[in-house]
């Protein structure tokens, strides 16, 4: 009797296993069929553009399990749009990102043989495919770049949503945009000593840090002229000015600061970072550039908003207010948040010191009133349009990767941004200026 029961249970398990396998195969077949239909729809008109990558002598699993810096060459990329199919040979693909590399849905960088304008974003060789795996709405990076564009930030990049397939694997909804580099369609520097740097205190153990006097980790990202002697001089020029900037902020010498950096660009950067409540702001993906010896240091372009807009709880705080659209990161008088930032990253950002100065706070108010006040409807309409554009693909993407409900995540983001804009109108759109300083403008 016991033997029969064991055999019966064994047959039941085998039956359930077979059913499970059939379900997986069926769902996979349906997804491929849906993708084939989507591709046909793209060729006729509706639907997102599709990027199809055919790998050469490497598998997708090998890429994902390998080092993000490994470059895989001689691949083929097809871009399918309503206008037709464009085919690119000899395409290079590699991984990218810090904390995002190694997640199930990986981000990539692709490099074309020639500069090409993809989806009206401007001609470039290097392109980035952001996975937005940590963002259930898939909209946060897009919204942040739209907001930066409304401010008028120089060199702000743009992006478009695409579906991505690599060989026969549906990888989901991605955000195609330019790589931040020195280029006409990115950061357009011309002086031979022009340099693009990044503050990256969060990942200093993985980077070749150029340390400032205060211990900030600067990472060289790009140069106008690829020459060892030019590189050495360009870094020296940048570091000299940045060290002087650090000292001036700590002694609250605003007149000196204005001579060293483009204060307006720092005010713009602050507004984008603060509006989005971006926990990575000021300590990672903080780009800075300088166009030769006679130029000031400029802040920007802004980048990396996966954790922003109420999507992340700071790991050094149990304060639920960090989620709130009615809280600030850099304007509090209490030392708790700033101390937490110091403990987290080992130092404090110059932004915090700048925000202690009434002259800089006035510059922030001035930028908000000139560029943003009264424009919440424009931003919210943009978000609704982009939400509707990606909804169908985002739902499939969420199923593919086991992510949150897209509609709920998008609605949460819309509500959060609306409340955040109301808060900023109260904080920066009203009240008297603290000083009599004239507008500074943007240094070219």
Secondary structure, DSSP 8 states (H G I E B T S, - for coil): -HHHHHHHHHHHHHHHHHHHHHHHHHHHHHHHHHHHHHHHHHHHS-S-EEEEEE-SS--HHHHHHS-TT--EEEEEEEEEETTEEEEEEEEEEEE--SSSTTSSS--EEEEEEEEEE-TTS-EEEEEEEE--TT-TTS-HHHHHHHHHHHHT-TT---EEEEEEEETTEEEEEEEEEE--SBSTTSB---STTEEEEEE-STTGGGS--EE-TT--EEEEEEESS--HHHHHHHHHHHHHHHHHHHHHHHTT-HHHHHHHB-HHHHHHHHHHHHHTT-TTTTTSSEEEEEESTTS-BEE------TTTTT----TT---GGGG-TT--SS--SSSHHHHHHHHHHSS--HHHHHHTSHHHHHHHHHHHHHHTTT-HHHHHHHHHHHHHHHHHHHHHHHHHHT---HHHHHHHHHHHHHHHHHHHHHHHSSS--SS---------
